[in-house]
Each structure stands twice: as structure tokens, then as C-alpha cells.
Amino acid sequence: MPDVVSPAVRSRMMSGIKATNTKPELLVRRNLHKLGFRYRVHDRELPGTPDLVFAQFRAVIFVHGCFWHGHDCHLFRLPATRREFWQGKIERNRAVDIRSLARLNEMNWRCATVWECALKGREKLPLDDVISSLAQWLKFGNDNFEIRGIENAPRPPV
């Protein structure tokens, strides 16, 4: 099915999509801040430019959009047009994510990933559960941590 808008309009629409300060990211930031956690945002000194950096806990949190990072959930669907372009772009994003996590782990940083589907859509989890899981992980978790939508509920911190 062809695109319903011109390439110029589609380009303008896509360029308006934010990479930082997204609604899911702000939701996580605001609620962790309410619990007393203090952090830096988008630290370019660290691999992958984590969304939240908790230096005192030697931990970072990434809030990933399911489409842009090719998550296997109901929020991701490969576009029907320019499939090769989008497949390449999403595969590159995934490769960068894997490389960044590996480099952060080598630098002794703990990493958490919160997927967009955990915060919105039909698979979303209760926000209080997501935030309390993150708070527990920040204080007591030893390993990397991932929070996905309800079909793949978050693992408790180890």
C-alpha cells in the first residue's frame, strides 16, 4: 500500500519525533524523582547516552520506544513501505543497544531497560509496579534488569 502523504511531508513528520524527553521517559523520571532518587539525564560521556544516570548506585536506565528499538510486542510493526530501509535502521538501533549495554557492563555500570509497552498500550503494567520495581533494582539489584509489557512481566531484582 503506498504512503498517503508525499515523501517531503513524511520526512517532516518523522523528523518531529523526539529522541529525548519522550512521554514514557518523563513518566519514569518524574515518578523516580518523587521517591527521592536523583539522577543526570542523557549523559553523553557514557555509551548509548542513557536516559537516566544514577551515579551513586552505578546504574543507568534506558526507556526504549518499542518501534525504534524493534521490540517484539504489539506496539512494533515493520512499516509496509520502504521495508528494507526500516529493517536496516531498526537492526542498527538494536546493534547499538547491544554494544552500549556490553560497554556499560565492562565499565561496571548496571543497566535497566524499560520498554514503552510496559507503560502504554494493552500490555501496560500498573505504573506503581514499574516504578517500585525500578526503585528496588536501583537499591538492591546486582544484574541488568528489563521491564516489558504484561505478557512478559518484569523479573524481580536478583
N, C-alpha and C positions, 0 to 999 in steps of 0.2 A: 504494500500500500504506500503510495507516495506521500511525502510530507504535505501537510495542509498549509504551511507557510513557506515563504521564499527562503532561500539559504541565508540571505542577509538578516532577515527577521529572526530566523532560528539562531544564528550566531549571536545576535544581540540578546536574545532570551537566555541562551546558555551562559553568556558572559556575566549575566546578572546574578547567577547562582553563587552564593558566598562559600568560601572555603573555611573561614573562621567565624566565630561568634554566631554559629547556627542556633536555631531554637533548641535542639536536643542538647547541645553543648552548654548553652546558657542555663538550661534547666538543671543540669548536673552541677555546674559551678555554683549557682545560686543556693541550691539545697545543701551542698557540702559546706559552703561558707556559713550558712545558718547554724550548722553543727559545730562551728568554731575552727574548721580547717582553713589554713591559709596556704596560698599557692601562687606560683607565677603562671602566666599564660603564654602559650606559643613561643617557647624558648628555642630560638634558632641555633643556640650553641649545642643542643642535643640532637642526635639523629632522629629524623622523622618529624621534628618540630612538634613535640607532644602538646596536646590541648591544655593539660594541666600538669604542673610540675610541683611535687611536694618534696622539697629538698630535705626537710627534717626526717622524712620517712624513706628517703632514697627511692621514691616511687613516682611513676608518671601514669596519666590516664589519657587514652585516646578515645574520642567519641566519633565513631565512624558512621558515615551515611551508607546505608545498605546498597544503594545503586552505585555510588562511586567506588566502592571497595569490593563490589561483586559478591555480596553476601548471599548465602543460599537460604533465602527466606522469601516470604510472599511480597516483600517490597522491591525485590530485584527482578527485573525482566529486561533482557537484552533488547534494545530497540530493533525494530524490523528494518529500518533503513540504515544504510552505511554500517552494516553488521561488522565488517572487518575492522573498520576504524574503532568502533566502540569496544569490540573484543580485545583489540590491541591495547587500547587505553586502560581498560579495566585490568587486564593482565599485568601491565606495567605498574599500576597502582598496587596490586597485590604483591608484586615482587619487591617494591619499595617498602611496603609494610613488613614483609618477612625480614628483609635486610635491616631495617630500622630496629625491629624487636631484637634481632640477634646482636646488633651492635650495642644496644642499650643493656642487654643482659651481660655482655662482655665487660661493660663498664660498671657492673654491679648495681644496675637500676632494676627495680621490679616494675612490671608493666601490666596495666589493666586496659582492656578494650570494652567499651560499652557500645553495642550496636544500636542503631536507630530503631530497629524493630522491638527492642526492649522498652522503648519509650513512646512509641506510637504505632498505630495500626491494630489489626485484630489480634496480634500476638503479644501486645504490650503487657508488661508486668506492672503491678502497683508501684507507683513512684517511690513510696516509702520503703518497699522491699529493695529496690535498686540502690537507693541511697544508703540504707543500712548495710547492705552487702558491701558496698564500696568502703564505707566507714570501717567495718570490721576488717576488711582486707588491708586497708591502709595501716591500721594499728597492729594487726596480728598476722597477716598473711605473709608467707615466705616465697611463694611462687608467683608466676604470672597468672592473671585472672581474666576471665571473659564473661560478659553478661549478654545473653542473647534473648530473643523473644520467648514467650511462654512454652512453645513446643520443645525448646531446648533450655530449660530453666537453668539459672546460674549455679555453678558448683559452689559449695561453701568453701571459704578460705581454708587452706591447709596449715 
